[in-house]
């Protein structure tokens, strides 16, 4: 934020434990680490390990979409915390993230892939 001329508190507003940098916010922050763990548990795969052997290309694409959604939600939580001086609880917005992920994936998939996707997502 200092790059953009922000003069306020430069500590991470999600964990208050370190200077806020993009590396800290998305990879080191305890709040975002908890979020990653919740999403990983929900999808049944460690999303930090992109070399992970996926069951299919569909599975890999869904995990990729989850990473993008996770980055968006962590940034959204950061802005919420900055402006409202309170944290969004990850377990609360996890349901919203999964719903949005399912909606976006369904819109992008062919009919055949959508059937396999719905079978996989029905277990979530």
Backbone atoms as SQL, in Angstrom:
CREATE TABLE atoms (id INTEGER PRIMARY KEY, chain TEXT, resi INTEGER, resn TEXT, atom TEXT, x REAL, y REAL, z REAL);
INSERT INTO atoms VALUES
  (1, 'A', 1, 'UNK', 'N', 0.822, -1.194, 0.000),
  (2, 'A', 1, 'UNK', 'CA', 0.000, 0.000, 0.000),
  (3, 'A', 1, 'UNK', 'C', 0.862, 1.252, 0.000),
  (4, 'A', 2, 'UNK', 'N', 2.053, 1.157, 0.560),
  (5, 'A', 2, 'UNK', 'CA', 2.944, 2.314, 0.582),
  (6, 'A', 2, 'UNK', 'C', 3.270, 2.768, -0.832),
  (7, 'A', 3, 'UNK', 'N', 3.303, 1.837, -1.781),
  (8, 'A', 3, 'UNK', 'CA', 3.571, 2.174, -3.179),
  (9, 'A', 3, 'UNK', 'C', 2.524, 3.132, -3.733),
  (10, 'A', 4, 'UNK', 'N', 1.310, 3.064, -3.173),
  (11, 'A', 4, 'UNK', 'CA', 0.213, 3.890, -3.658),
  (12, 'A', 4, 'UNK', 'C', 0.006, 5.145, -2.818),
  (13, 'A', 5, 'UNK', 'N', 0.957, 5.424, -1.926),
  (14, 'A', 5, 'UNK', 'CA', 0.882, 6.644, -1.130),
  (15, 'A', 5, 'UNK', 'C', 0.047, 6.527, 0.133),
  (16, 'A', 6, 'UNK', 'N', -0.270, 5.313, 0.560),
  (17, 'A', 6, 'UNK', 'CA', -1.060, 5.105, 1.775),
  (18, 'A', 6, 'UNK', 'C', -0.181, 5.378, 2.991),
  (19, 'A', 7, 'UNK', 'N', -0.610, 6.303, 3.861),
  (20, 'A', 7, 'UNK', 'CA', 0.181, 6.677, 5.023),
  (21, 'A', 7, 'UNK', 'C', -0.292, 6.042, 6.317),
  (22, 'A', 8, 'UNK', 'N', -1.339, 5.248, 6.275),
  (23, 'A', 8, 'UNK', 'CA', -1.886, 4.642, 7.489),
  (24, 'A', 8, 'UNK', 'C', -1.011, 3.515, 8.004),
  (25, 'A', 9, 'UNK', 'N', -1.568, 2.744, 8.908),
  (26, 'A', 9, 'UNK', 'CA', -0.869, 1.607, 9.496),
  (27, 'A', 9, 'UNK', 'C', -0.467, 0.643, 8.388),
  (28, 'A', 10, 'UNK', 'N', 0.780, 0.277, 8.336),
  (29, 'A', 10, 'UNK', 'CA', 1.286, -0.572, 7.260),
  (30, 'A', 10, 'UNK', 'C', 1.317, -2.052, 7.649),
  (31, 'A', 11, 'UNK', 'N', 0.815, -2.352, 8.856),
  (32, 'A', 11, 'UNK', 'CA', 0.726, -3.756, 9.262),
  (33, 'A', 11, 'UNK', 'C', -0.473, -4.404, 8.578),
  (34, 'A', 12, 'UNK', 'N', -0.394, -5.695, 8.410),
  (35, 'A', 12, 'UNK', 'CA', -1.493, -6.462, 7.821),
  (36, 'A', 12, 'UNK', 'C', -2.741, -6.277, 8.677),
  (37, 'A', 13, 'UNK', 'N', -3.840, -5.879, 8.062),
  (38, 'A', 13, 'UNK', 'CA', -5.066, -5.640, 8.824),
  (39, 'A', 13, 'UNK', 'C', -5.843, -6.933, 9.084),
  (40, 'A', 14, 'UNK', 'N', -5.350, -8.054, 8.543),
  (41, 'A', 14, 'UNK', 'CA', -6.000, -9.333, 8.810),
  (42, 'A', 14, 'UNK', 'C', -5.383, -10.059, 10.001),
  (43, 'A', 15, 'UNK', 'N', -4.062, -9.935, 10.159),
  (44, 'A', 15, 'UNK', 'CA', -3.413, -10.632, 11.272),
  (45, 'A', 15, 'UNK', 'C', -2.640, -9.685, 12.196),
  (46, 'A', 16, 'UNK', 'N', -2.380, -8.465, 11.742),
  (47, 'A', 16, 'UNK', 'CA', -1.629, -7.456, 12.490),
  (48, 'A', 16, 'UNK', 'C', -0.250, -7.949, 12.905),
  (49, 'A', 17, 'UNK', 'N', 0.244, -8.972, 12.227),
  (50, 'A', 17, 'UNK', 'CA', 1.507, -9.571, 12.636),
  (51, 'A', 17, 'UNK', 'C', 2.701, -9.203, 11.802),
  (52, 'A', 18, 'UNK', 'N', 2.516, -8.563, 10.680),
  (53, 'A', 18, 'UNK', 'CA', 3.635, -8.264, 9.797),
  (54, 'A', 18, 'UNK', 'C', 3.276, -7.083, 8.908),
  (55, 'A', 19, 'UNK', 'N', 4.279, -6.562, 8.234),
  (56, 'A', 19, 'UNK', 'CA', 4.039, -5.510, 7.253),
  (57, 'A', 19, 'UNK', 'C', 3.221, -6.103, 6.113),
  (58, 'A', 20, 'UNK', 'N', 2.255, -5.334, 5.635),
  (59, 'A', 20, 'UNK', 'CA', 1.409, -5.841, 4.565),
  (60, 'A', 20, 'UNK', 'C', 2.115, -5.716, 3.228),
  (61, 'A', 21, 'UNK', 'N', 2.398, -6.846, 2.640),
  (62, 'A', 21, 'UNK', 'CA', 2.896, -6.932, 1.270),
  (63, 'A', 21, 'UNK', 'C', 2.004, -7.944, 0.567),
  (64, 'A', 22, 'UNK', 'N', 2.043, -7.971, -0.744),
  (65, 'A', 22, 'UNK', 'CA', 1.219, -8.958, -1.444),
  (66, 'A', 22, 'UNK', 'C', 1.684, -10.374, -1.096),
  (67, 'A', 23, 'UNK', 'N', 2.993, -10.563, -0.952),
  (68, 'A', 23, 'UNK', 'CA', 3.502, -11.891, -0.576),
  (69, 'A', 23, 'UNK', 'C', 2.978, -12.301, 0.795),
  (70, 'A', 24, 'UNK', 'N', 3.034, -11.362, 1.741),
  (71, 'A', 24, 'UNK', 'CA', 2.521, -11.682, 3.079),
  (72, 'A', 24, 'UNK', 'C', 1.018, -11.960, 3.025),
  (73, 'A', 25, 'UNK', 'N', 0.276, -11.075, 2.398),
  (74, 'A', 25, 'UNK', 'CA', -1.179, -11.170, 2.388),
  (75, 'A', 25, 'UNK', 'C', -1.675, -12.498, 1.817),
  (76, 'A', 26, 'UNK', 'N', -1.075, -12.949, 0.721),
  (77, 'A', 26, 'UNK', 'CA', -1.583, -14.143, 0.053),
  (78, 'A', 26, 'UNK', 'C', -0.863, -15.433, 0.407),
  (79, 'A', 27, 'UNK', 'N', 0.331, -15.355, 1.009),
  (80, 'A', 27, 'UNK', 'CA', 1.084, -16.581, 1.247),
  (81, 'A', 27, 'UNK', 'C', 1.542, -16.790, 2.688),
  (82, 'A', 28, 'UNK', 'N', 1.692, -15.714, 3.461),
  (83, 'A', 28, 'UNK', 'CA', 2.256, -15.850, 4.797),
  (84, 'A', 28, 'UNK', 'C', 1.283, -15.517, 5.921),
  (85, 'A', 29, 'UNK', 'N', 0.297, -14.726, 5.659),
  (86, 'A', 29, 'UNK', 'CA', -0.661, -14.263, 6.666),
  (87, 'A', 29, 'UNK', 'C', -1.399, -15.452, 7.296),
  (88, 'A', 30, 'UNK', 'N', -1.528, -15.431, 8.611),
  (89, 'A', 30, 'UNK', 'CA', -2.225, -16.528, 9.285),
  (90, 'A', 30, 'UNK', 'C', -3.696, -16.597, 8.877),
  (91, 'A', 31, 'UNK', 'N', -4.304, -15.445, 8.619),
  (92, 'A', 31, 'UNK', 'CA', -5.706, -15.409, 8.184),
  (93, 'A', 31, 'UNK', 'C', -5.853, -16.090, 6.823),
  (94, 'A', 32, 'UNK', 'N', -5.017, -15.699, 5.860),
  (95, 'A', 32, 'UNK', 'CA', -5.145, -16.298, 4.528),
  (96, 'A', 32, 'UNK', 'C', -4.732, -17.765, 4.550),
  (97, 'A', 33, 'UNK', 'N', -3.785, -18.146, 5.410),
  (98, 'A', 33, 'UNK', 'CA', -3.418, -19.557, 5.544),
  (99, 'A', 33, 'UNK', 'C', -4.600, -20.380, 6.044),
  (100, 'A', 34, 'UNK', 'N', -5.351, -19.826, 6.983),
  (101, 'A', 34, 'UNK', 'CA', -6.559, -20.502, 7.468),
  (102, 'A', 34, 'UNK', 'C', -7.573, -20.651, 6.331),
  (103, 'A', 35, 'UNK', 'N', -7.720, -19.597, 5.542),
  (104, 'A', 35, 'UNK', 'CA', -8.647, -19.635, 4.404),
  (105, 'A', 35, 'UNK', 'C', -8.232, -20.707, 3.397),
  (106, 'A', 36, 'UNK', 'N', -6.953, -20.770, 3.099),
  (107, 'A', 36, 'UNK', 'CA', -6.439, -21.788, 2.169),
  (108, 'A', 36, 'UNK', 'C', -6.731, -23.170, 2.712),
  (109, 'A', 37, 'UNK', 'N', -6.512, -23.364, 4.016),
  (110, 'A', 37, 'UNK', 'CA', -6.762, -24.673, 4.618),
  (111, 'A', 37, 'UNK', 'C', -8.238, -25.043, 4.544),
  (112, 'A', 38, 'UNK', 'N', -9.124, -24.103, 4.800),
  (113, 'A', 38, 'UNK', 'CA', -10.561, -24.371, 4.731),
  (114, 'A', 38, 'UNK', 'C', -10.989, -24.765, 3.315),
  (115, 'A', 39, 'UNK', 'N', -10.505, -24.024, 2.318),
  (116, 'A', 39, 'UNK', 'CA', -10.861, -24.327, 0.928),
  (117, 'A', 39, 'UNK', 'C', -10.243, -25.659, 0.510),
  (118, 'A', 40, 'UNK', 'N', -8.993, -25.906, 0.899),
  (119, 'A', 40, 'UNK', 'CA', -8.338, -27.187, 0.586),
  (120, 'A', 40, 'UNK', 'C', -9.127, -28.352, 1.166),
  (121, 'A', 41, 'UNK', 'N', -9.522, -28.212, 2.427),
  (122, 'A', 41, 'UNK', 'CA', -10.297, -29.274, 3.071),
  (123, 'A', 41, 'UNK', 'C', -11.628, -29.490, 2.359),
  (124, 'A', 42, 'UNK', 'N', -12.262, -28.396, 1.969),
  (125, 'A', 42, 'UNK', 'CA', -13.563, -28.486, 1.299),
  (126, 'A', 42, 'UNK', 'C', -13.447, -29.197, -0.053),
  (127, 'A', 43, 'UNK', 'N', -12.374, -28.902, -0.800),
  (128, 'A', 43, 'UNK', 'CA', -12.186, -29.514, -2.115),
  (129, 'A', 43, 'UNK', 'C', -11.485, -30.866, -2.045),
  (130, 'A', 44, 'UNK', 'N', -10.896, -31.150, -0.887),
  (131, 'A', 44, 'UNK', 'CA', -10.201, -32.428, -0.728),
  (132, 'A', 44, 'UNK', 'C', -8.853, -32.481, -1.414),
  (133, 'A', 45, 'UNK', 'N', -8.198, -31.331, -1.560),
  (134, 'A', 45, 'UNK', 'CA', -6.882, -31.290, -2.200),
  (135, 'A', 45, 'UNK', 'C', -6.124, -30.088, -1.652),
  (136, 'A', 46, 'UNK', 'N', -4.808, -30.221, -1.527),
  (137, 'A', 46, 'UNK', 'CA', -3.990, -29.094, -1.072),
  (138, 'A', 46, 'UNK', 'C', -3.781, -28.155, -2.251),
  (139, 'A', 47, 'UNK', 'N', -4.379, -26.990, -2.200),
  (140, 'A', 47, 'UNK', 'CA', -4.313, -26.101, -3.357),
  (141, 'A', 47, 'UNK', 'C', -2.984, -25.391, -3.479),
  (142, 'A', 48, 'UNK', 'N', -2.129, -25.453, -2.454),
  (143, 'A', 48, 'UNK', 'CA', -0.791, -24.873, -2.591),
  (144, 'A', 48, 'UNK', 'C', 0.127, -25.759, -3.416),
  (145, 'A', 49, 'UNK', 'N', -0.231, -27.020, -3.566),
  (146, 'A', 49, 'UNK', 'CA', 0.618, -27.950, -4.306),
  (147, 'A', 49, 'UNK', 'C', 0.059, -28.166, -5.698),
  (148, 'A', 50, 'UNK', 'N', 0.337, -27.242, -6.598),
  (149, 'A', 50, 'UNK', 'CA', -0.216, -27.359, -7.954),
  (150, 'A', 50, 'UNK', 'C', 0.426, -28.497, -8.743),
  (151, 'A', 51, 'UNK', 'N', 1.505, -29.100, -8.206),
  (152, 'A', 51, 'UNK', 'CA', 2.087, -30.268, -8.866),
  (153, 'A', 51, 'UNK', 'C', 1.354, -31.536, -8.442),
  (154, 'A', 52, 'UNK', 'N', 0.368, -31.349, -7.608),
  (155, 'A', 52, 'UNK', 'CA', -0.452, -32.450, -7.127),
  (156, 'A', 52, 'UNK', 'C', -1.036, -33.207, -8.317),
  (157, 'A', 53, 'UNK', 'N', -1.114, -34.494, -8.199),
  (158, 'A', 53, 'UNK', 'CA', -1.717, -35.296, -9.273),
  (159, 'A', 53, 'UNK', 'C', -3.236, -35.195, -9.170),
  (160, 'A', 54, 'UNK', 'N', -3.804, -34.553, -10.150),
  (161, 'A', 54, 'UNK', 'CA', -5.251, -34.384, -10.162),
  (162, 'A', 54, 'UNK', 'C', -5.902, -35.579, -10.834),
  (163, 'A', 55, 'UNK', 'N', -7.128, -35.828, -10.435),
  (164, 'A', 55, 'UNK', 'CA', -7.873, -36.944, -11.008),
  (165, 'A', 55, 'UNK', 'C', -8.165, -36.724, -12.483),
  (166, 'A', 56, 'UNK', 'N', -8.307, -35.468, -12.868),
  (167, 'A', 56, 'UNK', 'CA', -8.636, -35.150, -14.257),
  (168, 'A', 56, 'UNK', 'C', -8.302, -33.695, -14.539),
  (169, 'A', 57, 'UNK', 'N', -8.362, -33.336, -15.801),
  (170, 'A', 57, 'UNK', 'CA', -8.163, -31.946, -16.195),
  (171, 'A', 57, 'UNK', 'C', -9.273, -31.080, -15.588),
  (172, 'A', 58, 'UNK', 'N', -10.463, -31.616, -15.505),
  (173, 'A', 58, 'UNK', 'CA', -11.586, -30.909, -14.890),
  (174, 'A', 58, 'UNK', 'C', -11.262, -30.553, -13.438),
  (175, 'A', 59, 'UNK', 'N', -10.743, -31.525, -12.700),
  (176, 'A', 59, 'UNK', 'CA', -10.378, -31.320, -11.300),
  (177, 'A', 59, 'UNK', 'C', -9.327, -30.217, -11.196),
  (178, 'A', 60, 'UNK', 'N', -8.341, -30.249, -12.071),
  (179, 'A', 60, 'UNK', 'CA', -7.277, -29.239, -12.064),
  (180, 'A', 60, 'UNK', 'C', -7.848, -27.847, -12.344),
  (181, 'A', 61, 'UNK', 'N', -8.780, -27.747, -13.278),
  (182, 'A', 61, 'UNK', 'CA', -9.381, -26.453, -13.604),
  (183, 'A', 61, 'UNK', 'C', -10.228, -25.917, -12.451),
  (184, 'A', 62, 'UNK', 'N', -10.935, -26.797, -11.782),
  (185, 'A', 62, 'UNK', 'CA', -11.753, -26.366, -10.649),
  (186, 'A', 62, 'UNK', 'C', -10.853, -25.854, -9.527),
  (187, 'A', 63, 'UNK', 'N', -9.755, -26.546, -9.264),
  (188, 'A', 63, 'UNK', 'CA', -8.825, -26.102, -8.226),
  (189, 'A', 63, 'UNK', 'C', -8.206, -24.759, -8.625),
  (190, 'A', 64, 'UNK', 'N', -7.868, -24.595, -9.905),
  (191, 'A', 64, 'UNK', 'CA', -7.349, -23.306, -10.385),
  (192, 'A', 64, 'UNK', 'C', -8.356, -22.189, -10.172),
  (193, 'A', 65, 'UNK', 'N', -9.610, -22.472, -10.467),
  (194, 'A', 65, 'UNK', 'CA', -10.665, -21.475, -10.248),
  (195, 'A', 65, 'UNK', 'C', -10.828, -21.179, -8.757),
  (196, 'A', 66, 'UNK', 'N', -10.647, -22.186, -7.916),
  (197, 'A', 66, 'UNK', 'CA', -10.741, -21.990, -6.466),
  (198, 'A', 66, 'UNK', 'C', -9.626, -21.076, -5.972),
  (199, 'A', 67, 'UNK', 'N', -8.449, -21.201, -6.543),
  (200, 'A', 67, 'UNK', 'CA', -7.329, -20.340, -6.151),
  (201, 'A', 67, 'UNK', 'C', -7.633, -18.889, -6.499),
  (202, 'A', 68, 'UNK', 'N', -8.178, -18.666, -7.678),
  (203, 'A', 68, 'UNK', 'CA', -8.541, -17.306, -8.087),
  (204, 'A', 68, 'UNK', 'C', -9.622, -16.750, -7.159),
  (205, 'A', 69, 'UNK', 'N', -10.636, -17.558, -6.875),
  (206, 'A', 69, 'UNK', 'CA', -11.716, -17.124, -5.975),
  (207, 'A', 69, 'UNK', 'C', -11.169, -16.848, -4.580),
  (208, 'A', 70, 'UNK', 'N', -10.255, -17.679, -4.131),
  (209, 'A', 70, 'UNK', 'CA', -9.666, -17.493, -2.805),
  (210, 'A', 70, 'UNK', 'C', -8.898, -16.177, -2.725),
  (211, 'A', 71, 'UNK', 'N', -8.134, -15.866, -3.751),
  (212, 'A', 71, 'UNK', 'CA', -7.402, -14.589, -3.775),
  (213, 'A', 71, 'UNK', 'C', -8.378, -13.417, -3.720),
  (214, 'A', 72, 'UNK', 'N', -9.470, -13.520, -4.457),
  (215, 'A', 72, 'UNK', 'CA', -10.488, -12.466, -4.452),
  (216, 'A', 72, 'UNK', 'C', -11.095, -12.310, -3.059),
  (217, 'A', 73, 'UNK', 'N', -11.449, -13.418, -2.428),
  (218, 'A', 73, 'UNK', 'CA', -12.089, -13.340, -1.117),
  (219, 'A', 73, 'UNK', 'C', -11.131, -12.857, -0.029),
  (220, 'A', 74, 'UNK', 'N', -9.857, -13.232, -0.099),
  (221, 'A', 74, 'UNK', 'CA', -8.882, -12.721, 0.873),
  (222, 'A', 74, 'UNK', 'C', -8.728, -11.207, 0.691),
  (223, 'A', 75, 'UNK', 'N', -8.652, -10.751, -0.552),
  (224, 'A', 75, 'UNK', 'CA', -8.550, -9.310, -0.807),
  (225, 'A', 75, 'UNK', 'C', -9.806, -8.583, -0.321),
  (226, 'A', 76, 'UNK', 'N', -10.951, -9.186, -0.557),
  (227, 'A', 76, 'UNK', 'CA', -12.218, -8.606, -0.106),
  (228, 'A', 76, 'UNK', 'C', -12.249, -8.524, 1.433),
  (229, 'A', 77, 'UNK', 'N', -11.789, -9.569, 2.094),
  (230, 'A', 77, 'UNK', 'CA', -11.740, -9.579, 3.561),
  (231, 'A', 77, 'UNK', 'C', -10.765, -8.528, 4.071),
  (232, 'A', 78, 'UNK', 'N', -9.670, -8.354, 3.361),
  (233, 'A', 78, 'UNK', 'CA', -8.673, -7.344, 3.735),
  (234, 'A', 78, 'UNK', 'C', -9.283, -5.956, 3.655),
  (235, 'A', 79, 'UNK', 'N', -9.978, -5.661, 2.570),
  (236, 'A', 79, 'UNK', 'CA', -10.605, -4.345, 2.409),
  (237, 'A', 79, 'UNK', 'C', -11.720, -4.134, 3.429),
  (238, 'A', 80, 'UNK', 'N', -12.485, -5.171, 3.697),
  (239, 'A', 80, 'UNK', 'CA', -13.545, -5.086, 4.698),
  (240, 'A', 80, 'UNK', 'C', -12.946, -4.753, 6.061),
  (241, 'A', 81, 'UNK', 'N', -11.884, -5.450, 6.403),
  (242, 'A', 81, 'UNK', 'CA', -11.213, -5.220, 7.683),
  (243, 'A', 81, 'UNK', 'C', -10.636, -3.813, 7.765),
  (244, 'A', 82, 'UNK', 'N', -10.032, -3.357, 6.693),
  (245, 'A', 82, 'UNK', 'CA', -9.428, -2.033, 6.658),
  (246, 'A', 82, 'UNK', 'C', -10.476, -0.939, 6.874),
  (247, 'A', 83, 'UNK', 'N', -11.627, -1.067, 6.233),
  (248, 'A', 83, 'UNK', 'CA', -12.640, -0.020, 6.271),
  (249, 'A', 83, 'UNK', 'C', -13.628, -0.140, 7.440),
  (250, 'A', 84, 'UNK', 'N', -13.820, -1.361, 7.939),
  (251, 'A', 84, 'UNK', 'CA', -14.807, -1.571, 9.005),
  (252, 'A', 84, 'UNK', 'C', -14.184, -1.932, 10.354),
  (253, 'A', 85, 'UNK', 'N', -12.874, -2.104, 10.367),
  (254, 'A', 85, 'UNK', 'CA', -12.143, -2.424, 11.599),
  (255, 'A', 85, 'UNK', 'C', -12.649, -3.686, 12.280),
  (256, 'A', 86, 'UNK', 'N', -13.030, -4.651, 11.488),
  (257, 'A', 86, 'UNK', 'CA', -13.448, -5.954, 11.986),
  (258, 'A', 86, 'UNK', 'C', -13.152, -7.001, 10.916),
  (259, 'A', 87, 'UNK', 'N', -12.951, -8.229, 11.342),
  (260, 'A', 87, 'UNK', 'CA', -12.616, -9.303, 10.401),
  (261, 'A', 87, 'UNK', 'C', -13.862, -10.030, 9.916),
  (262, 'A', 88, 'UNK', 'N', -13.834, -10.411, 8.652),
  (263, 'A', 88, 'UNK', 'CA', -14.845, -11.321, 8.121),
  (264, 'A', 88, 'UNK', 'C', -14.396, -12.720, 8.535),
  (265, 'A', 89, 'UNK', 'N', -15.275, -13.507, 9.093),
  (266, 'A', 89, 'UNK', 'CA', -14.891, -14.852, 9.500),
  (267, 'A', 89, 'UNK', 'C', -14.853, -15.763, 8.281),
  (268, 'A', 90, 'UNK', 'N', -13.714, -16.448, 8.060),
  (269, 'A', 90, 'UNK', 'CA', -13.568, -17.300, 6.871),
  (270, 'A', 90, 'UNK', 'C', -14.632, -18.383, 6.752),
  (271, 'A', 91, 'UNK', 'N', -15.031, -18.979, 7.846),
  (272, 'A', 91, 'UNK', 'CA', -16.030, -20.048, 7.774),
  (273, 'A', 91, 'UNK', 'C', -17.371, -19.525, 7.287),
  (274, 'A', 92, 'UNK', 'N', -17.625, -18.251, 7.509),
  (275, 'A', 92, 'UNK', 'CA', -18.872, -17.644, 7.053),
  (276, 'A', 92, 'UNK', 'C', -18.860, -17.472, 5.537),
  (277, 'A', 93, 'UNK', 'N', -17.763, -16.928, 4.983),
  (278, 'A', 93, 'UNK', 'CA', -17.753, -16.677, 3.543),
  (279, 'A', 93, 'UNK', 'C', -17.317, -17.879, 2.719),
  (280, 'A', 94, 'UNK', 'N', -16.881, -18.965, 3.360),
  (281, 'A', 94, 'UNK', 'CA', -16.508, -20.176, 2.626),
  (282, 'A', 94, 'UNK', 'C', -17.692, -20.718, 1.830),
  (283, 'A', 95, 'UNK', 'N', -18.863, -20.709, 2.428),
  (284, 'A', 95, 'UNK', 'CA', -20.057, -21.202, 1.734),
  (285, 'A', 95, 'UNK', 'C', -20.338, -20.363, 0.495),
  (286, 'A', 96, 'UNK', 'N', -20.183, -19.061, 0.609),
  (287, 'A', 96, 'UNK', 'CA', -20.387, -18.168, -0.529),
  (288, 'A', 96, 'UNK', 'C', -19.351, -18.432, -1.620),
  (289, 'A', 97, 'UNK', 'N', -18.100, -18.643, -1.222),
  (290, 'A', 97, 'UNK', 'CA', -17.039, -18.930, -2.191),
  (291, 'A', 97, 'UNK', 'C', -17.337, -20.210, -2.961),
  (292, 'A', 98, 'UNK', 'N', -17.733, -21.265, -2.261),
  (293, 'A', 98, 'UNK', 'CA', -18.034, -22.540, -2.913),
  (294, 'A', 98, 'UNK', 'C', -19.232, -22.394, -3.846),
  (295, 'A', 99, 'UNK', 'N', -20.264, -21.684, -3.416),
  (296, 'A', 99, 'UNK', 'CA', -21.438, -21.466, -4.279),
  (297, 'A', 99, 'UNK', 'C', -21.063, -20.713, -5.546),
  (298, 'A', 100, 'UNK', 'N', -20.246, -19.681, -5.392),
  (299, 'A', 100, 'UNK', 'CA', -19.813, -18.912, -6.552),
  (300, 'A', 100, 'UNK', 'C', -18.930, -19.753, -7.468),
  (301, 'A', 101, 'UNK', 'N', -18.070, -20.559, -6.890),
  (302, 'A', 101, 'UNK', 'CA', -17.204, -21.441, -7.673),
  (303, 'A', 101, 'UNK', 'C', -18.036, -22.424, -8.494),
  (304, 'A', 102, 'UNK', 'N', -19.022, -23.024, -7.872),
  (305, 'A', 102, 'UNK', 'CA', -19.891, -23.976, -8.573),
  (306, 'A', 102, 'UNK', 'C', -20.632, -23.281, -9.713),
  (307, 'A', 103, 'UNK', 'N', -21.195, -22.112, -9.441),
  (308, 'A', 103, 'UNK', 'CA', -21.927, -21.366, -10.465),
  (309, 'A', 103, 'UNK', 'C', -21.025, -21.030, -11.652),
  (310, 'A', 104, 'UNK', 'N', -19.826, -20.508, -11.383),
  (311, 'A', 104, 'UNK', 'CA', -18.919, -20.106, -12.460),
  (312, 'A', 104, 'UNK', 'C', -18.423, -21.308, -13.268),
  (313, 'A', 105, 'UNK', 'N', -18.138, -22.400, -12.585),
  (314, 'A', 105, 'UNK', 'CA', -17.665, -23.590, -13.295),
  (315, 'A', 105, 'UNK', 'C', -18.752, -24.181, -14.180),
  (316, 'A', 106, 'UNK', 'N', -19.964, -24.236, -13.677),
  (317, 'A', 106, 'UNK', 'CA', -21.076, -24.759, -14.477),
  (318, 'A', 106, 'UNK', 'C', -21.266, -23.945, -15.749),
  (319, 'A', 107, 'UNK', 'N', -21.090, -22.645, -15.649),
  (320, 'A', 107, 'UNK', 'CA', -21.284, -21.770, -16.803),
  (321, 'A', 107, 'UNK', 'C', -20.213, -21.983, -17.865),
  (322, 'A', 108, 'UNK', 'N', -19.053, -22.467, -17.474),
  (323, 'A', 108, 'UNK', 'CA', -17.933, -22.604, -18.405),
  (324, 'A', 108, 'UNK', 'C', -17.776, -24.005, -18.988),
  (325, 'A', 109, 'UNK', 'N', -18.461, -24.984, -18.436),
  (326, 'A', 109, 'UNK', 'CA', -18.226, -26.372, -18.820),
  (327, 'A', 109, 'UNK', 'C', -19.178, -26.850, -19.903),
  (328, 'A', 110, 'UNK', 'N', -18.686, -27.801, -20.692),
  (329, 'A', 110, 'UNK', 'CA', -19.546, -28.454, -21.675),
  (330, 'A', 110, 'UNK', 'C', -20.540, -29.336, -20.919),
  (331, 'A', 111, 'UNK', 'N', -21.552, -29.805, -21.597),
  (332, 'A', 111, 'UNK', 'CA', -22.583, -30.619, -20.963),
  (333, 'A', 111, 'UNK', 'C', -21.990, -31.874, -20.338),
  (334, 'A', 112, 'UNK', 'N', -21.114, -32.565, -21.063),
  (335, 'A', 112, 'UNK', 'CA', -20.501, -33.790, -20.557),
  (336, 'A', 112, 'UNK', 'C', -19.667, -33.508, -19.307),
  (337, 'A', 113, 'UNK', 'N', -18.850, -32.478, -19.367),
  (338, 'A', 113, 'UNK', 'CA', -18.007, -32.119, -18.224),
  (339, 'A', 113, 'UNK', 'C', -18.862, -31.645, -17.055),
  (340, 'A', 114, 'UNK', 'N', -19.974, -30.978, -17.362),
  (341, 'A', 114, 'UNK', 'CA', -20.852, -30.464, -16.304),
  (342, 'A', 114, 'UNK', 'C', -21.441, -31.615, -15.479),
  (343, 'A', 115, 'UNK', 'N', -21.771, -32.718, -16.135),
  (344, 'A', 115, 'UNK', 'CA', -22.324, -33.877, -15.429),
  (345, 'A', 115, 'UNK', 'C', -21.285, -34.433, -14.457),
  (346, 'A', 116, 'UNK', 'N', -20.025, -34.580, -14.918),
  (347, 'A', 116, 'UNK', 'CA', -18.953, -35.072, -14.030),
  (348, 'A', 116, 'UNK', 'C', -18.692, -34.082, -12.902),
  (349, 'A', 117, 'UNK', 'N', -18.708, -32.792, -13.224),
  (350, 'A', 117, 'UNK', 'CA', -18.473, -31.756, -12.232),
  (351, 'A', 117, 'UNK', 'C', -19.556, -31.792, -11.158),
  (352, 'A', 118, 'UNK', 'N', -20.815, -31.890, -11.573),
  (353, 'A', 118, 'UNK', 'CA', -21.914, -31.901, -10.618),
  (354, 'A', 118, 'UNK', 'C', -21.834, -33.122, -9.708),
  (355, 'A', 119, 'UNK', 'N', -21.365, -34.234, -10.260),
  (356, 'A', 119, 'UNK', 'CA', -21.186, -35.430, -9.440),
  (357, 'A', 119, 'UNK', 'C', -20.127, -35.197, -8.372),
  (358, 'A', 120, 'UNK', 'N', -19.032, -34.570, -8.757),
  (359, 'A', 120, 'UNK', 'CA', -17.956, -34.286, -7.813),
  (360, 'A', 120, 'UNK', 'C', -18.399, -33.257, -6.780),
  (361, 'A', 121, 'UNK', 'N', -19.062, -32.187, -7.240),
  (362, 'A', 121, 'UNK', 'CA', -19.453, -31.099, -6.347),
  (363, 'A', 121, 'UNK', 'C', -20.595, -31.500, -5.416),
  (364, 'A', 122, 'UNK', 'N', -21.352, -32.510, -5.775),
  (365, 'A', 122, 'UNK', 'CA', -22.452, -32.948, -4.898),
  (366, 'A', 122, 'UNK', 'C', -21.927, -33.483, -3.580),
  (367, 'A', 123, 'UNK', 'N', -20.659, -33.865, -3.546),
  (368, 'A', 123, 'UNK', 'CA', -20.050, -34.364, -2.310),
  (369, 'A', 123, 'UNK', 'C', -19.577, -33.246, -1.403),
  (370, 'A', 124, 'UNK', 'N', -19.610, -31.992, -1.865),
  (371, 'A', 124, 'UNK', 'CA', -19.104, -30.894, -1.040),
  (372, 'A', 124, 'UNK', 'C', -20.126, -30.403, -0.062);
